[in-house]
Every structure is written in C-alpha cells, then in structure tokens.
Amino acid sequence: MAVGDKIFLDTDVALDHLADRQPFAEYAHRLFALAEKGEITLCLSALSLSNLYYILRKLVGHGEALALLGKLK
C-alpha cells in the first residue's frame, strides 16, 4: 500500500475491528491504525453502516453500538 491509497472496506472487516472478532481483528486494527495516521483512507458504504448497527446492536446493545459506530468517523 502506498501513502494516500483509498481502500473500500467490506462490512466484515469493519465488524472485525469494532467487535474485536478474532482471529482477524489484528489485521483490521492495523488498517484502522494506518487510517488514523493518515497513511491511507478507508471507505465504507452507507449500507454497511446500517448492517454494522444491526449486528452490533445484537452483540452489545443500542448505546454501545452507536458509540462504536461514532468512532468510525
């Protein structure tokens, strides 16, 4: 990956990161760390956000699901 690359994420990658799903969470965390440093740009579809909320709500509840999704911004 080169600096400034734009990466379109699959919903599962974002879910691995947010829900710390093993064994793939470490790879997802690395991608998000690169994005936080500004080395890459991560993109996610609007439908993925709805799907993430639906899944996270079942795992951690409404409030925590919203908090986790808020961290994606």
PyMOL Python script that loads the backbone (N, CA, C, O; Angstrom):
from pymol import cmd

cmd.read_pdbstr("""\
ATOM      1  N   MET A   1       0.834  -1.176   0.000  1.00  0.00           N
ATOM      2  CA  MET A   1       0.000   0.000   0.000  1.00  0.00           C
ATOM      3  C   MET A   1       0.878   1.238   0.000  1.00  0.00           C
ATOM      4  O   MET A   1       1.910   1.299   0.669  1.00  0.00           O
ATOM      5  N   ALA A   2       0.447   2.201  -0.753  1.00  0.00           N
ATOM      6  CA  ALA A   2       1.181   3.458  -0.821  1.00  0.00           C
ATOM      7  C   ALA A   2       0.437   4.517  -0.018  1.00  0.00           C
ATOM      8  O   ALA A   2      -0.771   4.424   0.199  1.00  0.00           O
ATOM      9  N   VAL A   3       1.180   5.519   0.414  1.00  0.00           N
ATOM     10  CA  VAL A   3       0.580   6.620   1.159  1.00  0.00           C
ATOM     11  C   VAL A   3      -0.499   7.267   0.296  1.00  0.00           C
ATOM     12  O   VAL A   3      -0.278   7.558  -0.879  1.00  0.00           O
ATOM     13  N   GLY A   4      -1.660   7.485   0.890  1.00  0.00           N
ATOM     14  CA  GLY A   4      -2.755   8.116   0.164  1.00  0.00           C
ATOM     15  C   GLY A   4      -3.689   7.147  -0.526  1.00  0.00           C
ATOM     16  O   GLY A   4      -4.681   7.570  -1.120  1.00  0.00           O
ATOM     17  N   ASP A   5      -3.401   5.861  -0.463  1.00  0.00           N
ATOM     18  CA  ASP A   5      -4.293   4.872  -1.075  1.00  0.00           C
ATOM     19  C   ASP A   5      -5.671   4.931  -0.429  1.00  0.00           C
ATOM     20  O   ASP A   5      -5.798   5.167   0.772  1.00  0.00           O
ATOM     21  N   LYS A   6      -6.699   4.713  -1.243  1.00  0.00           N
ATOM     22  CA  LYS A   6      -8.066   4.624  -0.747  1.00  0.00           C
ATOM     23  C   LYS A   6      -8.473   3.160  -0.769  1.00  0.00           C
ATOM     24  O   LYS A   6      -8.323   2.479  -1.784  1.00  0.00           O
ATOM     25  N   ILE A   7      -8.983   2.685   0.345  1.00  0.00           N
ATOM     26  CA  ILE A   7      -9.353   1.287   0.480  1.00  0.00           C
ATOM     27  C   ILE A   7     -10.843   1.210   0.801  1.00  0.00           C
ATOM     28  O   ILE A   7     -11.311   1.821   1.761  1.00  0.00           O
ATOM     29  N   PHE A   8     -11.581   0.459  -0.004  1.00  0.00           N
ATOM     30  CA  PHE A   8     -13.000   0.250   0.238  1.00  0.00           C
ATOM     31  C   PHE A   8     -13.152  -1.001   1.093  1.00  0.00           C
ATOM     32  O   PHE A   8     -12.811  -2.103   0.664  1.00  0.00           O
ATOM     33  N   LEU A   9     -13.667  -0.818   2.310  1.00  0.00           N
ATOM     34  CA  LEU A   9     -13.757  -1.919   3.257  1.00  0.00           C
ATOM     35  C   LEU A   9     -15.020  -2.740   3.082  1.00  0.00           C
ATOM     36  O   LEU A   9     -16.095  -2.211   2.799  1.00  0.00           O
ATOM     37  N   ASP A  10     -14.870  -4.017   3.251  1.00  0.00           N
ATOM     38  CA  ASP A  10     -16.000  -4.908   3.373  1.00  0.00           C
ATOM     39  C   ASP A  10     -16.575  -4.727   4.787  1.00  0.00           C
ATOM     40  O   ASP A  10     -15.835  -4.404   5.716  1.00  0.00           O
ATOM     41  N   THR A  11     -17.850  -4.927   4.947  1.00  0.00           N
ATOM     42  CA  THR A  11     -18.504  -4.781   6.250  1.00  0.00           C
ATOM     43  C   THR A  11     -17.849  -5.677   7.291  1.00  0.00           C
ATOM     44  O   THR A  11     -17.707  -5.284   8.448  1.00  0.00           O
ATOM     45  N   ASP A  12     -17.456  -6.864   6.893  1.00  0.00           N
ATOM     46  CA  ASP A  12     -16.854  -7.805   7.845  1.00  0.00           C
ATOM     47  C   ASP A  12     -15.539  -7.277   8.418  1.00  0.00           C
ATOM     48  O   ASP A  12     -15.234  -7.536   9.582  1.00  0.00           O
ATOM     49  N   VAL A  13     -14.771  -6.560   7.643  1.00  0.00           N
ATOM     50  CA  VAL A  13     -13.509  -6.001   8.138  1.00  0.00           C
ATOM     51  C   VAL A  13     -13.792  -4.948   9.209  1.00  0.00           C
ATOM     52  O   VAL A  13     -13.130  -4.918  10.247  1.00  0.00           O
ATOM     53  N   ALA A  14     -14.770  -4.092   8.953  1.00  0.00           N
ATOM     54  CA  ALA A  14     -15.143  -3.084   9.946  1.00  0.00           C
ATOM     55  C   ALA A  14     -15.687  -3.761  11.203  1.00  0.00           C
ATOM     56  O   ALA A  14     -15.389  -3.326  12.315  1.00  0.00           O
ATOM     57  N   LEU A  15     -16.475  -4.813  11.038  1.00  0.00           N
ATOM     58  CA  LEU A  15     -17.017  -5.536  12.180  1.00  0.00           C
ATOM     59  C   LEU A  15     -15.907  -6.221  12.975  1.00  0.00           C
ATOM     60  O   LEU A  15     -15.944  -6.234  14.205  1.00  0.00           O
ATOM     61  N   ASP A  16     -14.929  -6.783  12.285  1.00  0.00           N
ATOM     62  CA  ASP A  16     -13.781  -7.388  12.972  1.00  0.00           C
ATOM     63  C   ASP A  16     -13.103  -6.359  13.861  1.00  0.00           C
ATOM     64  O   ASP A  16     -12.723  -6.663  14.991  1.00  0.00           O
ATOM     65  N   HIS A  17     -12.953  -5.148  13.357  1.00  0.00           N
ATOM     66  CA  HIS A  17     -12.307  -4.079  14.115  1.00  0.00           C
ATOM     67  C   HIS A  17     -13.167  -3.644  15.298  1.00  0.00           C
ATOM     68  O   HIS A  17     -12.686  -3.590  16.429  1.00  0.00           O
ATOM     69  N   LEU A  18     -14.428  -3.336  15.043  1.00  0.00           N
ATOM     70  CA  LEU A  18     -15.293  -2.792  16.086  1.00  0.00           C
ATOM     71  C   LEU A  18     -15.630  -3.803  17.178  1.00  0.00           C
ATOM     72  O   LEU A  18     -15.684  -3.449  18.356  1.00  0.00           O
ATOM     73  N   ALA A  19     -15.856  -5.052  16.798  1.00  0.00           N
ATOM     74  CA  ALA A  19     -16.246  -6.083  17.757  1.00  0.00           C
ATOM     75  C   ALA A  19     -15.057  -6.917  18.222  1.00  0.00           C
ATOM     76  O   ALA A  19     -15.221  -7.851  19.008  1.00  0.00           O
ATOM     77  N   ASP A  20     -13.870  -6.586  17.743  1.00  0.00           N
ATOM     78  CA  ASP A  20     -12.638  -7.304  18.107  1.00  0.00           C
ATOM     79  C   ASP A  20     -12.792  -8.806  17.869  1.00  0.00           C
ATOM     80  O   ASP A  20     -12.441  -9.628  18.715  1.00  0.00           O
ATOM     81  N   ARG A  21     -13.328  -9.141  16.690  1.00  0.00           N
ATOM     82  CA  ARG A  21     -13.556 -10.552  16.355  1.00  0.00           C
ATOM     83  C   ARG A  21     -12.240 -11.195  15.941  1.00  0.00           C
ATOM     84  O   ARG A  21     -11.571 -10.746  15.010  1.00  0.00           O
ATOM     85  N   GLN A  22     -11.894 -12.245  16.649  1.00  0.00           N
ATOM     86  CA  GLN A  22     -10.665 -12.970  16.369  1.00  0.00           C
ATOM     87  C   GLN A  22     -10.947 -14.081  15.353  1.00  0.00           C
ATOM     88  O   GLN A  22     -12.066 -14.594  15.333  1.00  0.00           O
ATOM     89  N   PRO A  23     -10.022 -14.461  14.540  1.00  0.00           N
ATOM     90  CA  PRO A  23      -8.608 -14.112  14.537  1.00  0.00           C
ATOM     91  C   PRO A  23      -8.262 -12.950  13.608  1.00  0.00           C
ATOM     92  O   PRO A  23      -7.083 -12.656  13.408  1.00  0.00           O
ATOM     93  N   PHE A  24      -9.260 -12.289  13.044  1.00  0.00           N
ATOM     94  CA  PHE A  24      -8.987 -11.274  12.027  1.00  0.00           C
ATOM     95  C   PHE A  24      -8.893  -9.851  12.570  1.00  0.00           C
ATOM     96  O   PHE A  24      -8.546  -8.926  11.836  1.00  0.00           O
ATOM     97  N   ALA A  25      -9.199  -9.677  13.844  1.00  0.00           N
ATOM     98  CA  ALA A  25      -9.233  -8.334  14.421  1.00  0.00           C
ATOM     99  C   ALA A  25      -7.886  -7.617  14.300  1.00  0.00           C
ATOM    100  O   ALA A  25      -7.852  -6.416  14.031  1.00  0.00           O
ATOM    101  N   GLU A  26      -6.802  -8.321  14.490  1.00  0.00           N
ATOM    102  CA  GLU A  26      -5.485  -7.671  14.441  1.00  0.00           C
ATOM    103  C   GLU A  26      -5.212  -7.039  13.079  1.00  0.00           C
ATOM    104  O   GLU A  26      -4.661  -5.942  13.000  1.00  0.00           O
ATOM    105  N   TYR A  27      -5.596  -7.725  12.020  1.00  0.00           N
ATOM    106  CA  TYR A  27      -5.408  -7.177  10.677  1.00  0.00           C
ATOM    107  C   TYR A  27      -6.287  -5.952  10.462  1.00  0.00           C
ATOM    108  O   TYR A  27      -5.855  -4.960   9.874  1.00  0.00           O
ATOM    109  N   ALA A  28      -7.515  -6.030  10.941  1.00  0.00           N
ATOM    110  CA  ALA A  28      -8.426  -4.890  10.821  1.00  0.00           C
ATOM    111  C   ALA A  28      -7.914  -3.711  11.644  1.00  0.00           C
ATOM    112  O   ALA A  28      -7.969  -2.569  11.189  1.00  0.00           O
ATOM    113  N   HIS A  29      -7.418  -3.980  12.850  1.00  0.00           N
ATOM    114  CA  HIS A  29      -6.869  -2.911  13.695  1.00  0.00           C
ATOM    115  C   HIS A  29      -5.697  -2.216  13.002  1.00  0.00           C
ATOM    116  O   HIS A  29      -5.546  -0.998  13.096  1.00  0.00           O
ATOM    117  N   ARG A  30      -4.878  -2.994  12.313  1.00  0.00           N
ATOM    118  CA  ARG A  30      -3.736  -2.402  11.594  1.00  0.00           C
ATOM    119  C   ARG A  30      -4.205  -1.449  10.497  1.00  0.00           C
ATOM    120  O   ARG A  30      -3.640  -0.369  10.322  1.00  0.00           O
ATOM    121  N   LEU A  31      -5.241  -1.853   9.758  1.00  0.00           N
ATOM    122  CA  LEU A  31      -5.782  -0.971   8.713  1.00  0.00           C
ATOM    123  C   LEU A  31      -6.296   0.331   9.310  1.00  0.00           C
ATOM    124  O   LEU A  31      -6.014   1.408   8.785  1.00  0.00           O
ATOM    125  N   PHE A  32      -7.046   0.242  10.396  1.00  0.00           N
ATOM    126  CA  PHE A  32      -7.595   1.439  11.019  1.00  0.00           C
ATOM    127  C   PHE A  32      -6.496   2.303  11.626  1.00  0.00           C
ATOM    128  O   PHE A  32      -6.617   3.528  11.649  1.00  0.00           O
ATOM    129  N   ALA A  33      -5.431   1.688  12.113  1.00  0.00           N
ATOM    130  CA  ALA A  33      -4.302   2.453  12.645  1.00  0.00           C
ATOM    131  C   ALA A  33      -3.629   3.244  11.524  1.00  0.00           C
ATOM    132  O   ALA A  33      -3.261   4.403  11.717  1.00  0.00           O
ATOM    133  N   LEU A  34      -3.467   2.630  10.364  1.00  0.00           N
ATOM    134  CA  LEU A  34      -2.891   3.343   9.219  1.00  0.00           C
ATOM    135  C   LEU A  34      -3.771   4.514   8.806  1.00  0.00           C
ATOM    136  O   LEU A  34      -3.270   5.575   8.434  1.00  0.00           O
ATOM    137  N   ALA A  35      -5.082   4.317   8.874  1.00  0.00           N
ATOM    138  CA  ALA A  35      -6.011   5.396   8.520  1.00  0.00           C
ATOM    139  C   ALA A  35      -5.929   6.534   9.530  1.00  0.00           C
ATOM    140  O   ALA A  35      -5.984   7.704   9.150  1.00  0.00           O
ATOM    141  N   GLU A  36      -5.799   6.201  10.813  1.00  0.00           N
ATOM    142  CA  GLU A  36      -5.687   7.235  11.842  1.00  0.00           C
ATOM    143  C   GLU A  36      -4.422   8.067  11.654  1.00  0.00           C
ATOM    144  O   GLU A  36      -4.411   9.262  11.949  1.00  0.00           O
ATOM    145  N   LYS A  37      -3.368   7.441  11.167  1.00  0.00           N
ATOM    146  CA  LYS A  37      -2.103   8.151  10.920  1.00  0.00           C
ATOM    147  C   LYS A  37      -2.157   8.967   9.632  1.00  0.00           C
ATOM    148  O   LYS A  37      -1.254   9.755   9.353  1.00  0.00           O
ATOM    149  N   GLY A  38      -3.219   8.776   8.847  1.00  0.00           N
ATOM    150  CA  GLY A  38      -3.347   9.495   7.587  1.00  0.00           C
ATOM    151  C   GLY A  38      -2.589   8.865   6.438  1.00  0.00           C
ATOM    152  O   GLY A  38      -2.425   9.486   5.388  1.00  0.00           O
ATOM    153  N   GLU A  39      -2.130   7.650   6.621  1.00  0.00           N
ATOM    154  CA  GLU A  39      -1.364   6.978   5.573  1.00  0.00           C
ATOM    155  C   GLU A  39      -2.256   6.395   4.488  1.00  0.00           C
ATOM    156  O   GLU A  39      -1.842   6.282   3.335  1.00  0.00           O
ATOM    157  N   ILE A  40      -3.480   6.023   4.853  1.00  0.00           N
ATOM    158  CA  ILE A  40      -4.456   5.517   3.891  1.00  0.00           C
ATOM    159  C   ILE A  40      -5.816   6.127   4.221  1.00  0.00           C
ATOM    160  O   ILE A  40      -6.014   6.692   5.296  1.00  0.00           O
ATOM    161  N   THR A  41      -6.739   6.004   3.286  1.00  0.00           N
ATOM    162  CA  THR A  41      -8.119   6.437   3.506  1.00  0.00           C
ATOM    163  C   THR A  41      -9.005   5.213   3.395  1.00  0.00           C
ATOM    164  O   THR A  41      -8.947   4.472   2.414  1.00  0.00           O
ATOM    165  N   LEU A  42      -9.828   5.012   4.418  1.00  0.00           N
ATOM    166  CA  LEU A  42     -10.755   3.889   4.405  1.00  0.00           C
ATOM    167  C   LEU A  42     -12.138   4.382   4.021  1.00  0.00           C
ATOM    168  O   LEU A  42     -12.592   5.420   4.504  1.00  0.00           O
ATOM    169  N   CYS A  43     -12.809   3.636   3.149  1.00  0.00           N
ATOM    170  CA  CYS A  43     -14.158   3.981   2.703  1.00  0.00           C
ATOM    171  C   CYS A  43     -15.088   2.822   3.044  1.00  0.00           C
ATOM    172  O   CYS A  43     -14.701   1.654   3.020  1.00  0.00           O
ATOM    173  N   LEU A  44     -16.331   3.191   3.362  1.00  0.00           N
ATOM    174  CA  LEU A  44     -17.325   2.208   3.743  1.00  0.00           C
ATOM    175  C   LEU A  44     -18.658   2.653   3.159  1.00  0.00           C
ATOM    176  O   LEU A  44     -18.964   3.845   3.155  1.00  0.00           O
ATOM    177  N   SER A  45     -19.443   1.723   2.671  1.00  0.00           N
ATOM    178  CA  SER A  45     -20.729   2.104   2.090  1.00  0.00           C
ATOM    179  C   SER A  45     -21.725   2.477   3.181  1.00  0.00           C
ATOM    180  O   SER A  45     -21.598   2.051   4.329  1.00  0.00           O
ATOM    181  N   ALA A  46     -22.715   3.275   2.807  1.00  0.00           N
ATOM    182  CA  ALA A  46     -23.761   3.671   3.748  1.00  0.00           C
ATOM    183  C   ALA A  46     -24.544   2.450   4.216  1.00  0.00           C
ATOM    184  O   ALA A  46     -24.939   2.379   5.380  1.00  0.00           O
ATOM    185  N   LEU A  47     -24.769   1.499   3.332  1.00  0.00           N
ATOM    186  CA  LEU A  47     -25.478   0.283   3.710  1.00  0.00           C
ATOM    187  C   LEU A  47     -24.692  -0.510   4.750  1.00  0.00           C
ATOM    188  O   LEU A  47     -25.278  -1.150   5.623  1.00  0.00           O
ATOM    189  N   SER A  48     -23.372  -0.467   4.656  1.00  0.00           N
ATOM    190  CA  SER A  48     -22.544  -1.160   5.643  1.00  0.00           C
ATOM    191  C   SER A  48     -22.775  -0.596   7.040  1.00  0.00           C
ATOM    192  O   SER A  48     -22.784  -1.343   8.018  1.00  0.00           O
ATOM    193  N   LEU A  49     -22.962   0.724   7.136  1.00  0.00           N
ATOM    194  CA  LEU A  49     -23.211   1.329   8.445  1.00  0.00           C
ATOM    195  C   LEU A  49     -24.505   0.787   9.052  1.00  0.00           C
ATOM    196  O   LEU A  49     -24.561   0.491  10.245  1.00  0.00           O
ATOM    197  N   SER A  50     -25.533   0.661   8.233  1.00  0.00           N
ATOM    198  CA  SER A  50     -26.797   0.095   8.719  1.00  0.00           C
ATOM    199  C   SER A  50     -26.616  -1.350   9.155  1.00  0.00           C
ATOM    200  O   SER A  50     -27.122  -1.758  10.200  1.00  0.00           O
ATOM    201  N   ASN A  51     -25.906  -2.109   8.365  1.00  0.00           N
ATOM    202  CA  ASN A  51     -25.666  -3.514   8.698  1.00  0.00           C
ATOM    203  C   ASN A  51     -24.819  -3.643   9.966  1.00  0.00           C
ATOM    204  O   ASN A  51     -25.074  -4.509  10.803  1.00  0.00           O
ATOM    205  N   LEU A  52     -23.825  -2.788  10.100  1.00  0.00           N
ATOM    206  CA  LEU A  52     -22.986  -2.814  11.299  1.00  0.00           C
ATOM    207  C   LEU A  52     -23.814  -2.506  12.542  1.00  0.00           C
ATOM    208  O   LEU A  52     -23.671  -3.168  13.570  1.00  0.00           O
ATOM    209  N   TYR A  53     -24.670  -1.507  12.445  1.00  0.00           N
ATOM    210  CA  TYR A  53     -25.514  -1.172  13.595  1.00  0.00           C
ATOM    211  C   TYR A  53     -26.387  -2.365  13.973  1.00  0.00           C
ATOM    212  O   TYR A  53     -26.484  -2.716  15.149  1.00  0.00           O
ATOM    213  N   TYR A  54     -27.011  -2.981  12.997  1.00  0.00           N
ATOM    214  CA  TYR A  54     -27.898  -4.118  13.245  1.00  0.00           C
ATOM    215  C   TYR A  54     -27.160  -5.245  13.973  1.00  0.00           C
ATOM    216  O   TYR A  54     -27.677  -5.810  14.938  1.00  0.00           O
ATOM    217  N   ILE A  55     -25.958  -5.567  13.510  1.00  0.00           N
ATOM    218  CA  ILE A  55     -25.185  -6.663  14.110  1.00  0.00           C
ATOM    219  C   ILE A  55     -24.661  -6.264  15.483  1.00  0.00           C
ATOM    220  O   ILE A  55     -24.774  -7.034  16.437  1.00  0.00           O
ATOM    221  N   LEU A  56     -24.089  -5.064  15.592  1.00  0.00           N
ATOM    222  CA  LEU A  56     -23.527  -4.620  16.865  1.00  0.00           C
ATOM    223  C   LEU A  56     -24.606  -4.467  17.934  1.00  0.00           C
ATOM    224  O   LEU A  56     -24.364  -4.756  19.105  1.00  0.00           O
ATOM    225  N   ARG A  57     -25.780  -4.019  17.541  1.00  0.00           N
ATOM    226  CA  ARG A  57     -26.879  -3.865  18.499  1.00  0.00           C
ATOM    227  C   ARG A  57     -27.211  -5.200  19.146  1.00  0.00           C
ATOM    228  O   ARG A  57     -27.492  -5.266  20.342  1.00  0.00           O
ATOM    229  N   LYS A  58     -27.177  -6.258  18.355  1.00  0.00           N
ATOM    230  CA  LYS A  58     -27.453  -7.592  18.893  1.00  0.00           C
ATOM    231  C   LYS A  58     -26.323  -8.069  19.807  1.00  0.00           C
ATOM    232  O   LYS A  58     -26.566  -8.799  20.768  1.00  0.00           O
ATOM    233  N   LEU A  59     -25.086  -7.655  19.509  1.00  0.00           N
ATOM    234  CA  LEU A  59     -23.936  -8.099  20.299  1.00  0.00           C
ATOM    235  C   LEU A  59     -23.754  -7.302  21.583  1.00  0.00           C
ATOM    236  O   LEU A  59     -23.493  -7.876  22.640  1.00  0.00           O
ATOM    237  N   VAL A  60     -23.892  -5.966  21.495  1.00  0.00           N
ATOM    238  CA  VAL A  60     -23.527  -5.112  22.635  1.00  0.00           C
ATOM    239  C   VAL A  60     -24.620  -4.152  23.077  1.00  0.00           C
ATOM    240  O   VAL A  60     -24.428  -3.430  24.056  1.00  0.00           O
ATOM    241  N   GLY A  61     -25.740  -4.116  22.404  1.00  0.00           N
ATOM    242  CA  GLY A  61     -26.815  -3.214  22.779  1.00  0.00           C
ATOM    243  C   GLY A  61     -26.799  -1.915  21.981  1.00  0.00           C
ATOM    244  O   GLY A  61     -25.816  -1.584  21.318  1.00  0.00           O
ATOM    245  N   HIS A  62     -27.904  -1.195  22.061  1.00  0.00           N
ATOM    246  CA  HIS A  62     -28.115   0.021  21.270  1.00  0.00           C
ATOM    247  C   HIS A  62     -27.066   1.106  21.545  1.00  0.00           C
ATOM    248  O   HIS A  62     -26.420   1.603  20.623  1.00  0.00           O
ATOM    249  N   GLY A  63     -26.907   1.462  22.811  1.00  0.00           N
ATOM    250  CA  GLY A  63     -25.997   2.558  23.160  1.00  0.00           C
ATOM    251  C   GLY A  63     -24.558   2.291  22.764  1.00  0.00           C
ATOM    252  O   GLY A  63     -23.895   3.150  22.183  1.00  0.00           O
ATOM    253  N   GLU A  64     -24.080   1.109  23.077  1.00  0.00           N
ATOM    254  CA  GLU A  64     -22.688   0.766  22.745  1.00  0.00           C
ATOM    255  C   GLU A  64     -22.504   0.656  21.234  1.00  0.00           C
ATOM    256  O   GLU A  64     -21.451   1.023  20.714  1.00  0.00           O
ATOM    257  N   ALA A  65     -23.518   0.155  20.521  1.00  0.00           N
ATOM    258  CA  ALA A  65     -23.442   0.071  19.065  1.00  0.00           C
ATOM    259  C   ALA A  65     -23.283   1.460  18.462  1.00  0.00           C
ATOM    260  O   ALA A  65     -22.467   1.660  17.562  1.00  0.00           O
ATOM    261  N   LEU A  66     -24.062   2.422  18.959  1.00  0.00           N
ATOM    262  CA  LEU A  66     -23.942   3.799  18.464  1.00  0.00           C
ATOM    263  C   LEU A  66     -22.579   4.394  18.796  1.00  0.00           C
ATOM    264  O   LEU A  66     -21.988   5.101  17.981  1.00  0.00           O
ATOM    265  N   ALA A  67     -22.086   4.105  19.992  1.00  0.00           N
ATOM    266  CA  ALA A  67     -20.767   4.613  20.391  1.00  0.00           C
ATOM    267  C   ALA A  67     -19.666   4.049  19.482  1.00  0.00           C
ATOM    268  O   ALA A  67     -18.773   4.780  19.055  1.00  0.00           O
ATOM    269  N   LEU A  68     -19.739   2.760  19.195  1.00  0.00           N
ATOM    270  CA  LEU A  68     -18.731   2.141  18.328  1.00  0.00           C
ATOM    271  C   LEU A  68     -18.790   2.720  16.924  1.00  0.00           C
ATOM    272  O   LEU A  68     -17.752   2.996  16.322  1.00  0.00           O
ATOM    273  N   LEU A  69     -19.995   2.907  16.399  1.00  0.00           N
ATOM    274  CA  LEU A  69     -20.127   3.476  15.058  1.00  0.00           C
ATOM    275  C   LEU A  69     -19.658   4.928  15.021  1.00  0.00           C
ATOM    276  O   LEU A  69     -19.134   5.390  14.007  1.00  0.00           O
ATOM    277  N   GLY A  70     -19.843   5.633  16.111  1.00  0.00           N
ATOM    278  CA  GLY A  70     -19.353   7.009  16.196  1.00  0.00           C
ATOM    279  C   GLY A  70     -17.847   7.103  16.072  1.00  0.00           C
ATOM    280  O   GLY A  70     -17.322   8.114  15.607  1.00  0.00           O
ATOM    281  N   LYS A  71     -17.143   6.052  16.486  1.00  0.00           N
ATOM    282  CA  LYS A  71     -15.677   6.031  16.401  1.00  0.00           C
ATOM    283  C   LYS A  71     -15.193   5.887  14.963  1.00  0.00           C
ATOM    284  O   LYS A  71     -14.039   6.196  14.665  1.00  0.00           O
ATOM    285  N   LEU A  72     -16.063   5.420  14.071  1.00  0.00           N
ATOM    286  CA  LEU A  72     -15.644   5.253  12.675  1.00  0.00           C
ATOM    287  C   LEU A  72     -15.403   6.579  11.989  1.00  0.00           C
ATOM    288  O   LEU A  72     -14.607   6.655  11.052  1.00  0.00           O
ATOM    289  N   LYS A  73     -16.070   7.620  12.434  1.00  0.00           N
ATOM    290  CA  LYS A  73     -15.903   8.922  11.796  1.00  0.00           C
ATOM    291  C   LYS A  73     -14.512   9.402  12.009  1.00  0.00           C
ATOM    292  O   LYS A  73     -14.155  10.487  11.550  1.00  0.00           O
TER     293      LYS A  73
END
""", "prot")
cmd.dss("prot")
cmd.show_as("cartoon", "prot")
cmd.util.cbc("prot")
cmd.orient("prot")
